Amino acid sequence: MSQHYDILGIGNAIMDVIASVDDQFLGDHDIAKGGMTLIDENRAIALTKAVASANPTEIAGGSGANTIVGAAMLGAKTAYLGLVYNDRMGNRFIDGLEDAGVSYNVPPADRGLATARCLIMVTADGERSMNTFLGASTDFSSAQLDSGAIKRSKLIYLEGYLFDTDKAKAAFVKAAEIAKAEGHKVALTLSDSFCVDRHRGSFKHLIEHHVDVLFANEAEIISLYETDFDNAIKTLATLDVIAAVTRSEKGSIIVNGRDQHVVDAVAIDKVVDTTGAGDQYAAGFLVGYSQGKDLATCGQWGSICAAEVISHFGARPASFVTLS
């Protein structure tokens, strides 16, 4: 019998390559310290070879994939749709998701760009210098949609970062239509305020016509509606959508029409690395939502997961979180 899923994610398929290096390495390879630089395929391949001597850690990543892995660690049955190239890095991505308990059945591409990767150089002072190659993930289209898996999923989760091409936009709409035809739910994360700036009109259309659950942080929701925070929340309240808006140490607000919940952030001793906070908030929220929990509980679960991931380096949970 075919597997049924609680949550199916659709997004970028990016290998995170994390290596400890010194400042000399950054200088030798012209890497901007503490920044994030988009690079082309030749540069990606060259840096991958250069960093090999540092014995890097390779993790199947990308924002959407990190959320789905987090949900799997919470006990949800999950699947992921993305696109890698048929190379060593692509095979590592597929194996990495499957090792984390996430089903991944999209055939790798045999033509086009190499597998996407984010080369993360960590120096002794804790600075993370990132070089990102989006690669094969940018070729994702409706051809990569597994309609059967979508039909068998309680909800699908769309990663806004993937929204940069027309074929990806079309794939999002088609996936949403397949899910809705089965009576299932569609969730979307806006991912980044710059991403919102590029696709504001398309995001608004998607939210108003295809989305049941929206994730955004404060900057993203302000960018979407080009207003202040309070008025953005008022706009959300007029829509037929559940919106979970995170506000860092201020916690989050869950908006469902006139029904609104303010959820406190979970206190921790020390914030080590905020990478992945939004991704894991979404993981906790979606697991609660897929189980039929009330919205306040969903937000609390999201806050617990966000607190765990910011207490250590990396965008994934370091340990299993117990939610009840």
Backbone bond lengths (Angstrom), bond angles and torsions (degrees), N, CA, C in turn:
res aa  C-N    CA-C-N  psi(-1)  N-CA   C-N-CA  omega(-1)  CA-C   N-CA-C  phi
1 M - - - 1.457 - - 1.516 109.80 -
2 S 1.307 119.58 137.99 1.454 122.65 -178.41 1.521 110.67 -66.43
3 Q 1.341 114.60 144.93 1.457 121.14 -178.33 1.526 111.43 -67.80
4 H 1.323 116.56 138.71 1.453 122.52 171.58 1.529 108.07 -102.97
5 Y 1.325 116.51 145.78 1.458 121.03 -174.45 1.523 111.28 -121.73
6 D 1.323 114.80 148.58 1.458 120.23 171.42 1.529 109.90 -77.11
7 I 1.334 115.79 -44.60 1.467 121.49 -175.68 1.522 109.38 -139.80
8 L 1.316 116.11 131.10 1.465 121.73 174.22 1.521 108.04 -119.94
9 G 1.322 117.32 125.22 1.454 122.11 -179.27 1.512 112.15 -100.35
10 I 1.315 116.28 147.64 1.463 122.42 174.94 1.522 107.41 -130.25
11 G 1.338 116.49 120.82 1.455 118.62 -177.67 1.509 112.84 -175.16
12 N 1.311 115.21 -166.93 1.463 121.37 179.25 1.522 110.87 -65.92
13 A 1.323 115.37 147.10 1.464 121.86 174.96 1.523 106.86 -113.81
14 I 1.333 115.88 97.82 1.456 121.79 -172.33 1.518 110.33 -124.37
15 M 1.322 117.55 127.89 1.453 121.13 173.24 1.514 109.05 -83.60
16 D 1.335 116.43 124.81 1.456 121.27 171.96 1.523 108.61 -87.39
17 V 1.320 116.00 122.11 1.464 122.12 179.24 1.524 106.58 -113.05
18 I 1.328 116.69 106.91 1.462 122.28 -171.43 1.524 109.70 -111.53
19 A 1.344 115.27 123.91 1.462 119.48 -176.58 1.517 110.72 -136.61
20 S 1.332 116.40 142.63 1.461 122.22 173.04 1.527 108.11 -87.02
21 V 1.309 116.29 121.45 1.469 121.31 -178.32 1.529 108.69 -134.47
22 D 1.334 116.20 170.83 1.457 119.98 175.75 1.522 110.08 -104.75
23 D 1.319 116.26 172.79 1.462 120.79 -178.88 1.516 111.80 -62.44
24 Q 1.335 116.35 -29.99 1.468 120.25 178.40 1.524 110.56 -61.65
25 F 1.346 116.36 -40.41 1.462 120.59 178.31 1.527 110.31 -61.24
26 L 1.341 116.44 -43.93 1.461 119.61 179.59 1.522 110.77 -60.71
27 G 1.332 115.99 -43.67 1.453 119.74 179.97 1.513 112.49 -66.34
28 D 1.327 116.23 -42.98 1.462 120.57 -178.94 1.526 111.75 -60.90
29 H 1.342 116.78 -30.48 1.468 120.78 -175.29 1.529 112.80 -111.24
30 D 1.321 115.93 14.48 1.467 121.99 173.71 1.530 110.96 54.23
31 I 1.333 116.00 49.16 1.452 121.73 179.45 1.530 108.82 -102.00
32 A 1.331 116.89 125.75 1.460 121.70 179.83 1.522 109.51 -70.78
33 K 1.325 116.72 119.92 1.455 120.45 -175.94 1.530 111.20 -71.08
34 G 1.321 115.24 132.08 1.449 121.65 174.68 1.509 115.41 78.33
35 G 1.321 118.05 2.39 1.462 120.51 -177.37 1.513 112.59 -110.50
36 M 1.326 115.29 -179.67 1.467 122.11 173.75 1.517 107.39 -125.53
37 T 1.337 115.76 122.09 1.455 122.22 -176.41 1.521 109.48 -120.96
38 L 1.342 116.33 129.87 1.463 119.73 172.64 1.517 108.56 -79.13
39 I 1.320 116.82 133.92 1.463 121.39 -176.64 1.524 110.55 -127.47
40 D 1.347 115.76 163.01 1.459 120.18 179.27 1.529 110.37 -92.74
41 E 1.322 115.80 179.21 1.464 120.64 -174.03 1.518 112.58 -62.71
42 N 1.331 118.03 -44.62 1.465 120.25 -178.80 1.520 111.32 -60.36
43 R 1.329 115.94 -43.10 1.458 120.86 178.73 1.523 110.46 -65.39
44 A 1.316 117.37 -39.61 1.466 121.55 179.95 1.518 111.03 -63.25
45 I 1.307 116.39 -44.71 1.468 120.59 -179.65 1.522 110.40 -65.70
46 A 1.332 116.71 -41.98 1.465 120.81 -179.43 1.534 110.82 -63.83
47 L 1.338 117.47 -44.69 1.463 120.19 -179.63 1.527 111.42 -68.88
48 T 1.328 117.43 -34.10 1.460 120.73 177.45 1.521 110.13 -61.67
49 K 1.332 116.39 -41.98 1.466 120.54 177.49 1.524 110.97 -67.55
50 A 1.336 116.08 -42.05 1.462 120.14 -176.53 1.523 112.18 -64.00
51 V 1.325 116.91 -37.54 1.462 120.82 -174.93 1.526 112.46 -84.81
52 A 1.324 116.99 -7.25 1.472 120.52 -176.96 1.528 111.66 -58.34
53 S 1.340 117.03 -34.42 1.460 120.44 -178.15 1.532 112.35 -68.38
54 A 1.332 116.82 -15.70 1.469 121.28 179.55 1.528 111.67 -88.81
55 N 1.335 116.99 7.02 1.471 122.31 -179.36 1.532 112.39 49.00
56 P 1.323 116.23 62.13 1.468 119.95 -175.87 1.526 112.57 -67.90
57 T 1.329 114.54 157.70 1.457 121.69 171.80 1.524 107.87 -92.46
58 E 1.325 116.98 131.96 1.458 121.60 -179.21 1.537 109.15 -112.16
59 I 1.324 115.28 123.72 1.463 120.36 -177.54 1.522 109.23 -128.88
60 A 1.323 117.02 130.69 1.466 121.32 175.96 1.520 107.88 -66.56
61 G 1.344 116.42 110.32 1.453 119.61 -171.12 1.513 114.53 -128.39
62 G 1.330 114.68 -146.46 1.450 122.42 -166.85 1.517 107.53 97.45
63 S 1.321 117.23 147.65 1.459 122.08 -175.20 1.528 112.91 -55.89
64 G 1.328 116.77 -52.01 1.462 120.32 -177.96 1.512 112.66 -63.42
65 A 1.330 116.00 -41.24 1.459 119.94 179.85 1.525 110.74 -64.71
66 N 1.339 117.38 -38.19 1.462 119.60 178.11 1.525 111.27 -63.16
67 T 1.323 117.60 -38.10 1.465 120.72 176.33 1.524 110.82 -63.34
68 I 1.321 116.29 -45.04 1.462 119.79 -177.29 1.524 111.50 -67.62
69 V 1.326 117.25 -37.57 1.467 119.90 175.47 1.523 109.86 -64.49
70 G 1.342 117.03 -42.59 1.463 119.87 177.03 1.514 111.77 -58.74
71 A 1.331 116.55 -42.02 1.467 120.47 178.48 1.524 110.91 -63.97
72 A 1.345 116.44 -39.35 1.467 120.27 178.05 1.525 110.73 -63.37
73 M 1.348 116.43 -38.78 1.465 119.84 178.75 1.526 111.97 -67.08
74 L 1.323 115.93 -21.56 1.463 120.58 176.67 1.524 112.14 -87.30
75 G 1.321 116.40 1.05 1.457 120.57 175.81 1.510 115.77 102.74
76 A 1.336 117.79 -0.18 1.459 120.05 179.53 1.526 110.69 -75.24
77 K 1.323 116.02 150.50 1.461 121.30 171.86 1.518 107.46 -86.82
78 T 1.323 116.43 120.26 1.464 119.86 -169.56 1.521 112.78 -131.19
79 A 1.336 113.90 159.27 1.463 121.83 175.00 1.524 107.87 -144.09
80 Y 1.326 116.30 162.07 1.467 120.50 -178.60 1.515 110.16 -141.89
81 L 1.330 114.57 140.52 1.457 121.64 175.54 1.520 108.83 -120.19
82 G 1.315 116.37 122.90 1.458 123.55 176.66 1.518 106.88 -155.33
83 L 1.324 117.71 -168.24 1.456 119.58 -179.24 1.526 110.21 -140.58
84 V 1.328 115.28 124.91 1.461 122.14 173.46 1.525 108.71 -119.87
85 Y 1.318 115.56 166.54 1.459 121.05 174.61 1.526 108.42 -92.76
86 N 1.316 116.24 156.70 1.460 121.33 -179.83 1.534 110.12 -78.82
87 D 1.325 115.23 71.78 1.459 121.35 178.06 1.526 108.43 -136.47
88 R 1.329 117.35 -179.26 1.460 119.99 -176.68 1.519 111.02 -58.94
89 M 1.337 117.05 -42.78 1.452 120.88 -177.99 1.531 110.85 -65.64
90 G 1.319 116.88 -38.52 1.451 120.55 178.25 1.512 112.29 -64.91
91 N 1.332 116.31 -42.27 1.454 120.02 178.17 1.529 111.38 -65.91
92 R 1.343 116.25 -34.35 1.457 120.26 177.11 1.536 110.37 -66.33
93 F 1.329 116.35 -37.56 1.471 119.57 178.50 1.527 110.03 -62.83
94 I 1.316 116.85 -49.15 1.464 120.94 -178.47 1.526 110.37 -60.40
95 D 1.339 116.56 -47.38 1.465 120.39 179.72 1.527 111.17 -61.79
96 G 1.351 115.77 -38.14 1.457 119.69 -178.34 1.515 112.81 -63.79
97 L 1.335 116.38 -42.68 1.466 118.99 178.16 1.521 110.87 -66.77
98 E 1.314 116.09 -44.35 1.460 118.97 -178.57 1.526 111.33 -64.21
99 D 1.358 116.59 -37.09 1.465 120.05 176.97 1.533 111.06 -64.10
100 A 1.339 116.27 -27.80 1.466 120.93 179.13 1.517 112.12 -85.58
101 G 1.328 117.02 1.85 1.455 120.79 177.94 1.505 115.03 89.38
102 V 1.347 116.53 15.32 1.457 121.84 -179.65 1.526 109.44 -103.62
103 S 1.323 117.22 129.56 1.458 121.19 178.35 1.534 109.84 -76.99
104 Y 1.325 116.63 130.91 1.465 121.62 179.30 1.527 107.36 -138.67
105 N 1.326 115.87 112.88 1.467 119.73 -174.29 1.524 113.65 -125.73
106 V 1.350 117.28 21.14 1.465 120.00 179.16 1.527 109.32 -84.65
107 P 1.337 118.32 120.83 1.469 119.86 179.18 1.524 110.65 -60.28
108 P 1.355 118.22 136.47 1.458 120.00 178.22 1.529 110.99 -68.14
109 A 1.331 116.60 152.30 1.463 121.32 178.98 1.519 110.41 -72.06
110 D 1.311 116.74 144.10 1.464 120.27 176.66 1.529 111.72 -108.25
111 R 1.319 116.48 9.39 1.453 121.91 173.86 1.524 108.66 -150.26
112 G 1.322 115.24 157.77 1.454 119.10 179.56 1.518 112.14 103.14
113 L 1.318 116.11 -153.94 1.459 122.78 -174.54 1.529 112.47 -77.61
114 A 1.325 114.98 154.67 1.462 121.32 177.10 1.525 109.94 -66.26
115 T 1.319 115.95 168.43 1.462 121.71 179.85 1.530 110.68 -60.69
116 A 1.331 115.59 138.72 1.461 121.60 178.59 1.524 110.35 -64.05
117 R 1.339 114.93 148.84 1.456 119.50 177.50 1.525 110.93 -153.69
118 C 1.310 115.54 150.64 1.456 121.72 172.39 1.516 106.92 -118.96
119 L 1.332 115.78 111.31 1.457 122.11 -179.14 1.524 108.15 -89.29
120 I 1.321 115.70 112.54 1.463 122.07 -172.89 1.523 109.05 -111.09
121 M 1.344 115.72 110.39 1.451 121.49 -179.80 1.526 109.09 -97.68
122 V 1.324 116.47 119.20 1.462 121.28 -178.30 1.520 109.01 -107.99
123 T 1.333 116.57 121.44 1.461 121.05 178.58 1.523 110.12 -96.00
124 A 1.327 116.40 170.50 1.468 121.50 -173.32 1.519 113.09 -61.22
125 D 1.337 117.24 -23.79 1.462 120.36 179.56 1.525 112.83 -84.50
126 G 1.334 116.76 4.73 1.460 121.38 176.98 1.514 114.84 88.92
127 E 1.334 117.43 -4.17 1.466 120.58 178.97 1.528 110.00 -67.24
128 R 1.339 114.53 138.93 1.469 121.07 178.09 1.528 108.19 -112.43
129 S 1.321 116.25 116.73 1.460 122.30 -179.05 1.524 107.80 -108.37
130 M 1.342 116.57 115.50 1.457 120.80 -170.03 1.527 112.29 -112.24
131 N 1.319 114.98 137.65 1.455 122.73 173.49 1.516 107.18 -125.38
132 T 1.329 116.47 117.24 1.463 121.44 -170.79 1.512 112.14 -114.78
133 F 1.324 114.97 128.23 1.465 123.17 174.95 1.521 107.40 -116.54
134 L 1.337 117.62 116.36 1.463 121.27 -174.07 1.528 113.48 -79.72
135 G 1.319 117.26 -23.06 1.449 122.97 166.79 1.510 117.67 46.10
136 A 1.341 114.87 -137.19 1.466 121.92 -173.79 1.521 112.38 -59.55
137 S 1.333 117.82 -26.22 1.465 120.13 -176.68 1.525 112.06 -60.29
138 T 1.343 117.20 -26.64 1.467 120.63 -178.39 1.524 112.43 -74.45
139 D 1.315 117.30 -9.59 1.464 120.79 178.69 1.527 112.50 -94.10
140 F 1.326 117.25 7.40 1.460 120.28 179.78 1.528 109.74 -61.63
141 S 1.334 115.47 135.63 1.463 121.34 -179.30 1.521 109.10 -148.21
142 S 1.309 116.32 -174.99 1.466 120.75 178.49 1.522 112.21 -60.28
143 A 1.339 116.62 -21.60 1.459 120.14 179.45 1.528 111.95 -63.64
144 Q 1.330 116.33 -24.28 1.470 119.73 -179.32 1.528 112.89 -90.35
145 L 1.309 117.71 -2.92 1.463 119.84 179.96 1.524 110.99 -73.97
146 D 1.298 115.71 130.85 1.467 122.12 174.59 1.525 106.43 -98.99
147 S 1.333 116.40 93.75 1.462 119.94 -173.98 1.522 111.71 -62.30
148 G 1.322 116.47 -33.83 1.461 119.38 179.08 1.517 111.55 -64.06
149 A 1.331 116.95 -44.48 1.461 120.72 179.35 1.530 110.73 -66.20
150 I 1.328 116.67 -38.82 1.474 120.04 177.94 1.524 110.24 -62.21
151 K 1.316 116.60 -43.47 1.469 120.66 179.77 1.524 111.68 -63.66
152 R 1.319 117.07 -26.31 1.466 121.21 -177.35 1.530 112.66 -96.35
153 S 1.331 117.19 13.17 1.461 121.12 -177.62 1.527 110.79 -110.76
154 K 1.327 116.34 134.09 1.469 120.02 178.63 1.524 110.83 -59.77
155 L 1.333 115.29 -39.48 1.460 119.17 177.27 1.516 109.57 -151.30
156 I 1.342 115.11 154.58 1.453 120.38 175.02 1.518 108.43 -114.90
157 Y 1.329 115.63 149.20 1.458 122.81 -175.24 1.522 108.70 -123.44
158 L 1.331 115.93 117.42 1.463 122.04 -175.09 1.519 110.65 -102.42
159 E 1.327 116.51 129.97 1.463 122.74 -179.29 1.527 110.71 -92.56
160 G 1.328 116.82 118.58 1.458 121.79 -176.82 1.514 114.80 -59.55
161 Y 1.330 117.78 -28.70 1.465 120.56 179.37 1.527 112.11 -58.17
162 L 1.335 116.88 -27.41 1.463 120.88 -177.28 1.521 112.47 -79.30
163 F 1.310 117.22 -2.54 1.465 122.87 -167.89 1.526 113.63 -82.29
164 D 1.315 118.32 9.00 1.463 121.28 -170.17 1.526 115.45 -78.01
165 T 1.315 119.18 -13.72 1.465 120.37 -179.54 1.522 110.24 -117.49
166 D 1.327 116.34 153.87 1.459 120.36 179.73 1.531 111.40 -62.80
167 K 1.338 116.57 -36.12 1.467 118.36 -178.46 1.532 111.33 -70.40
168 A 1.344 116.55 -30.65 1.464 118.83 175.83 1.524 110.40 -71.77
169 K 1.334 117.23 -39.47 1.466 120.42 176.39 1.523 110.59 -58.95
170 A 1.331 115.65 -43.71 1.466 119.95 179.29 1.524 110.93 -63.79
171 A 1.334 116.03 -37.26 1.460 120.22 179.10 1.529 110.76 -65.92
172 F 1.335 117.19 -38.90 1.461 120.77 177.76 1.529 111.03 -60.89
173 V 1.317 115.47 -46.01 1.465 119.51 -178.68 1.525 110.41 -64.39
174 K 1.319 116.20 -43.47 1.466 119.50 -179.73 1.525 111.12 -63.89
175 A 1.347 116.57 -43.09 1.465 119.99 178.86 1.526 110.60 -61.51
176 A 1.335 116.22 -41.98 1.464 120.54 179.29 1.524 111.01 -63.40
177 E 1.314 116.34 -41.28 1.457 120.00 -179.93 1.529 111.52 -65.16
178 I 1.331 116.58 -39.40 1.467 120.28 177.79 1.532 109.71 -62.74
179 A 1.342 116.11 -46.27 1.462 120.49 -178.94 1.530 111.33 -63.59
180 K 1.323 116.08 -45.78 1.474 119.99 -177.71 1.524 111.49 -64.70
181 A 1.324 117.36 -35.07 1.462 120.75 179.33 1.522 111.59 -63.52
182 E 1.333 116.33 -24.69 1.464 121.48 177.73 1.521 112.00 -92.75
183 G 1.338 116.59 0.63 1.459 120.11 -178.66 1.517 113.51 80.78
184 H 1.335 116.98 17.73 1.459 120.95 -178.56 1.531 111.03 -96.84
185 K 1.329 116.01 172.57 1.456 122.12 -173.59 1.529 112.10 -101.93
186 V 1.346 114.53 155.66 1.460 121.88 179.77 1.520 108.98 -125.45
187 A 1.332 116.40 127.66 1.460 122.04 176.79 1.524 108.97 -116.68
188 L 1.320 115.56 148.93 1.464 122.34 -179.70 1.517 109.49 -136.80
189 T 1.329 116.85 137.86 1.453 121.00 168.56 1.524 108.84 -110.42
190 L 1.327 116.83 135.26 1.464 120.62 -179.30 1.533 111.93 -74.01
191 S 1.319 117.55 -20.05 1.470 124.31 170.69 1.519 115.53 75.22
192 D 1.345 118.42 -51.12 1.457 119.80 -171.03 1.528 109.64 -163.43
193 S 1.324 117.53 140.23 1.465 120.11 -177.54 1.524 112.00 -64.78
194 F 1.344 117.43 -31.90 1.460 119.70 177.05 1.532 110.56 -68.80
195 C 1.332 115.73 -34.35 1.462 121.17 175.21 1.529 109.52 -63.98
196 V 1.330 116.50 -40.79 1.461 120.94 177.07 1.525 110.98 -63.55
197 D 1.330 116.66 -42.04 1.469 120.43 179.34 1.527 111.47 -57.57
198 R 1.324 115.54 -37.96 1.472 120.06 -177.51 1.523 112.60 -74.36
199 H 1.338 117.05 -29.15 1.474 119.58 -169.65 1.525 112.37 -132.30
200 R 1.309 117.04 33.01 1.474 120.61 -172.78 1.528 112.30 -54.66
201 G 1.326 117.19 -50.78 1.460 120.39 -177.77 1.517 112.67 -62.45
202 S 1.330 116.18 -42.87 1.468 119.97 -179.92 1.520 111.52 -66.46
203 F 1.335 116.75 -39.48 1.461 119.68 177.40 1.529 110.90 -63.30
204 K 1.321 117.01 -44.38 1.470 119.85 179.76 1.526 110.95 -59.42
205 H 1.324 116.78 -42.44 1.465 120.29 179.63 1.525 110.41 -64.28
206 L 1.323 116.28 -43.98 1.457 120.40 -179.87 1.529 110.55 -61.79
207 I 1.324 116.36 -45.10 1.463 120.86 -178.95 1.527 111.48 -63.06
208 E 1.320 116.73 -44.59 1.466 120.34 -175.06 1.519 113.63 -73.58
209 H 1.344 117.28 -24.15 1.464 119.36 -173.52 1.532 114.53 -114.96
210 H 1.337 117.85 -16.25 1.465 118.27 -172.21 1.522 115.57 -134.74
211 V 1.333 118.55 -11.07 1.461 120.67 -169.49 1.533 111.83 -107.74
212 D 1.338 114.98 137.64 1.470 121.57 176.54 1.526 111.65 -101.52
213 V 1.328 116.70 -35.17 1.465 121.75 -177.79 1.525 108.92 -130.10
214 L 1.330 116.82 126.82 1.459 122.19 -178.27 1.523 109.82 -117.40
215 F 1.348 115.28 133.51 1.460 121.26 174.10 1.522 108.86 -113.57
216 A 1.327 115.55 134.86 1.462 121.08 178.02 1.517 108.20 -157.24
217 N 1.329 116.23 156.12 1.456 118.18 168.46 1.522 108.59 -98.52
218 E 1.310 116.50 178.66 1.458 120.63 -174.13 1.522 111.93 -59.45
219 A 1.337 117.18 -45.33 1.468 120.62 -178.37 1.519 111.53 -64.08
220 E 1.337 116.76 -38.16 1.458 120.76 -178.09 1.522 112.11 -68.60
221 I 1.325 117.22 -40.52 1.470 118.90 -178.02 1.524 110.73 -73.12
222 I 1.329 117.20 -32.69 1.468 120.68 174.81 1.524 109.86 -65.99
223 S 1.339 116.61 -41.16 1.461 120.69 177.95 1.524 111.07 -65.06
224 L 1.331 117.17 -40.39 1.462 120.53 -176.79 1.523 111.06 -60.65
225 Y 1.331 116.74 -44.81 1.465 119.88 -175.34 1.526 113.48 -102.48
226 E 1.328 116.28 1.86 1.469 122.27 174.88 1.527 111.76 49.70
227 T 1.340 114.48 50.51 1.459 121.13 -178.96 1.516 108.22 -151.67
228 D 1.318 117.83 -172.37 1.460 120.17 177.77 1.532 109.44 -82.61
229 F 1.330 115.11 171.60 1.458 119.63 -173.47 1.527 112.61 -61.14
230 D 1.329 117.00 -47.82 1.469 120.04 -176.48 1.525 112.02 -59.58
231 N 1.321 116.90 -41.64 1.465 119.55 179.93 1.528 111.77 -72.84
232 A 1.327 117.09 -30.34 1.464 119.62 175.19 1.528 110.08 -63.95
233 I 1.341 116.46 -40.88 1.465 120.74 177.91 1.523 110.31 -64.67
234 K 1.324 117.18 -39.76 1.467 120.30 177.44 1.525 111.25 -61.92
235 T 1.336 116.28 -38.09 1.469 119.93 177.50 1.520 110.71 -65.32
236 L 1.327 116.74 -44.63 1.463 120.60 178.40 1.524 111.35 -57.76
237 A 1.329 116.27 -36.67 1.466 120.79 -177.67 1.520 112.67 -66.42
238 T 1.319 117.95 -16.84 1.464 120.93 178.63 1.521 112.41 -87.88
239 L 1.331 117.28 -7.69 1.463 121.46 -175.11 1.517 111.55 -98.26
240 D 1.307 115.22 156.01 1.461 121.29 176.69 1.528 108.69 -88.26
241 V 1.326 115.41 65.25 1.461 121.62 -177.21 1.519 108.78 -150.94
242 I 1.329 116.36 146.95 1.456 121.87 171.22 1.521 106.97 -91.21
243 A 1.315 117.67 124.62 1.463 121.28 -179.02 1.525 109.75 -117.44
244 A 1.324 115.66 128.50 1.464 122.05 174.88 1.520 107.26 -111.06
245 V 1.317 116.06 109.74 1.465 121.42 -175.04 1.522 108.89 -111.76
246 T 1.326 116.85 118.27 1.462 121.87 -177.89 1.524 110.62 -91.17
247 R 1.342 114.75 148.83 1.471 120.68 -175.71 1.522 111.21 -136.49
248 S 1.333 117.40 39.87 1.461 123.05 179.48 1.522 110.81 53.33
249 E 1.359 117.92 -124.94 1.462 120.63 -175.32 1.525 112.86 -68.46
250 K 1.338 117.61 -11.56 1.465 120.77 177.10 1.521 111.76 -83.52
251 G 1.318 117.55 -1.19 1.455 120.77 179.89 1.513 112.49 85.35
252 S 1.303 116.79 -135.96 1.465 120.46 -177.81 1.520 109.66 -149.78
253 I 1.312 115.05 163.02 1.460 121.10 174.21 1.528 107.84 -126.60
254 I 1.322 115.46 131.55 1.459 122.10 178.43 1.527 107.62 -104.44
255 V 1.326 115.90 123.38 1.459 121.34 -176.65 1.525 109.62 -116.23
256 N 1.327 115.68 124.36 1.464 121.57 175.59 1.518 107.25 -139.81
257 G 1.356 115.27 79.16 1.455 120.09 -172.21 1.518 109.81 65.89
258 R 1.334 117.08 -130.73 1.465 120.59 178.71 1.518 112.76 -77.86
259 D 1.325 115.98 -12.36 1.465 121.20 179.28 1.529 108.90 -83.69
260 Q 1.320 117.44 109.79 1.454 121.94 -177.17 1.521 110.50 -130.24
261 H 1.333 115.95 142.86 1.458 122.13 -178.93 1.519 108.82 -131.15
262 V 1.311 116.80 128.05 1.459 121.51 172.42 1.532 107.30 -96.23
263 V 1.331 116.14 123.57 1.463 121.59 -176.13 1.529 108.53 -113.73
264 D 1.312 117.04 124.61 1.465 120.94 -179.83 1.525 110.92 -70.60
265 A 1.330 114.95 149.25 1.465 119.82 171.13 1.522 108.31 -70.73
266 V 1.329 116.98 150.07 1.458 121.92 177.39 1.523 108.49 -83.71
267 A 1.313 117.71 125.11 1.457 121.99 -178.06 1.530 111.06 -71.29
268 I 1.339 115.67 138.14 1.464 121.10 174.46 1.522 108.22 -130.76
269 D 1.324 117.01 163.22 1.463 120.90 -177.18 1.523 112.07 -67.18
270 K 1.340 116.96 -40.08 1.460 120.05 -175.64 1.523 110.15 -153.72
271 V 1.329 116.00 132.19 1.459 120.48 173.21 1.520 107.99 -82.91
272 V 1.331 116.13 118.60 1.463 121.25 -177.35 1.520 111.71 -97.75
273 D 1.339 117.00 -44.57 1.463 121.17 -175.00 1.524 107.78 -157.90
274 T 1.339 116.32 116.00 1.474 119.47 -177.26 1.524 113.19 -80.96
275 T 1.345 117.42 -1.78 1.458 120.47 178.63 1.525 110.39 -57.36
276 G 1.317 116.74 126.85 1.457 120.69 175.79 1.516 114.73 88.42
277 A 1.343 118.24 2.61 1.467 119.20 -178.38 1.526 111.13 -60.78
278 G 1.336 116.31 -47.83 1.460 119.94 179.16 1.511 112.60 -65.46
279 D 1.332 115.98 -36.77 1.471 120.44 179.80 1.521 110.70 -62.38
280 Q 1.328 116.60 -44.59 1.465 119.34 -176.85 1.522 112.16 -79.49
281 Y 1.332 117.55 -27.27 1.470 119.17 170.30 1.528 108.73 -58.50
282 A 1.336 116.03 -46.87 1.465 119.85 179.38 1.522 111.27 -61.21
283 A 1.338 116.96 -37.71 1.469 120.29 179.60 1.526 110.88 -60.95
284 G 1.327 115.84 -50.15 1.456 119.01 -179.59 1.515 112.58 -63.30
285 F 1.330 116.28 -43.40 1.467 120.83 179.73 1.524 110.71 -61.44
286 L 1.332 116.82 -47.65 1.462 120.62 -175.91 1.529 112.44 -66.12
287 V 1.319 116.75 -36.05 1.468 118.89 177.20 1.524 109.43 -64.11
288 G 1.324 116.57 -43.90 1.468 118.95 176.56 1.514 112.13 -62.30
289 Y 1.312 116.08 -43.82 1.471 121.27 -178.82 1.530 110.78 -63.15
290 S 1.341 116.37 -41.10 1.475 120.19 -179.81 1.521 111.73 -66.80
291 Q 1.338 116.16 -21.03 1.470 121.27 178.78 1.524 112.29 -94.48
292 G 1.343 116.37 2.13 1.459 119.35 178.11 1.513 114.46 79.78
293 K 1.341 118.20 18.04 1.460 120.88 178.31 1.529 110.05 -69.28
294 D 1.336 116.81 156.94 1.461 120.02 176.92 1.530 108.95 -69.68
295 L 1.336 115.98 161.29 1.458 120.20 -172.16 1.519 113.20 -64.77
296 A 1.308 118.11 -35.32 1.461 120.34 178.15 1.529 110.37 -62.74
297 T 1.319 116.89 -41.93 1.466 120.96 177.59 1.520 110.62 -65.22
298 C 1.330 117.25 -41.75 1.473 120.69 177.49 1.529 110.31 -56.75
299 G 1.341 115.87 -45.05 1.457 119.96 178.84 1.521 112.20 -64.54
300 Q 1.328 117.08 -38.94 1.463 120.83 178.11 1.524 110.78 -64.66
301 W 1.325 117.12 -41.37 1.460 120.05 177.21 1.525 110.59 -63.32
302 G 1.334 116.34 -39.52 1.453 119.61 176.81 1.513 111.35 -61.40
303 S 1.320 117.66 -43.34 1.463 121.95 -179.86 1.525 111.84 -63.79
304 I 1.320 116.91 -39.51 1.468 121.22 178.21 1.528 110.04 -61.31
305 C 1.324 116.12 -45.25 1.472 120.47 -178.44 1.528 111.23 -68.19
306 A 1.327 117.22 -38.83 1.461 120.77 177.66 1.528 110.31 -63.50
307 A 1.324 116.71 -42.02 1.463 120.87 179.89 1.522 111.37 -62.54
308 E 1.312 116.76 -39.07 1.464 119.53 -179.84 1.528 110.82 -63.45
309 V 1.327 117.39 -45.08 1.460 119.39 -172.19 1.527 112.19 -74.28
310 I 1.329 118.84 -27.63 1.469 119.14 179.74 1.526 112.21 -82.91
311 S 1.325 117.37 -2.24 1.461 121.18 179.51 1.527 112.41 -87.73
312 H 1.339 116.45 0.15 1.468 120.61 179.55 1.518 108.90 -152.47
313 F 1.327 117.02 169.94 1.454 120.72 176.74 1.531 110.14 -74.59
314 G 1.324 115.99 145.31 1.455 121.28 176.06 1.512 112.49 108.24
315 A 1.338 114.74 157.34 1.462 121.11 -174.13 1.518 113.44 -96.75
316 R 1.335 116.87 4.82 1.457 120.85 178.82 1.515 110.68 -119.03
317 P 1.332 116.77 157.02 1.475 118.67 175.62 1.521 110.70 -59.40
318 A 1.327 115.95 141.18 1.459 120.36 176.49 1.520 111.54 -86.83
319 S 1.332 115.42 -17.52 1.456 120.40 179.74 1.517 108.82 -149.55
320 F 1.306 116.26 164.55 1.446 121.05 178.95 1.532 109.78 -73.00
321 V 1.302 115.80 135.46 1.457 122.11 179.47 1.523 108.83 -102.02
322 T 1.331 116.69 133.67 1.462 120.67 177.88 1.524 108.60 -95.98
323 L 1.313 116.03 123.67 1.458 121.98 179.70 1.518 109.37 -117.67
324 S 1.321 116.25 140.33 1.462 119.20 177.94 1.519 109.09 -156.59
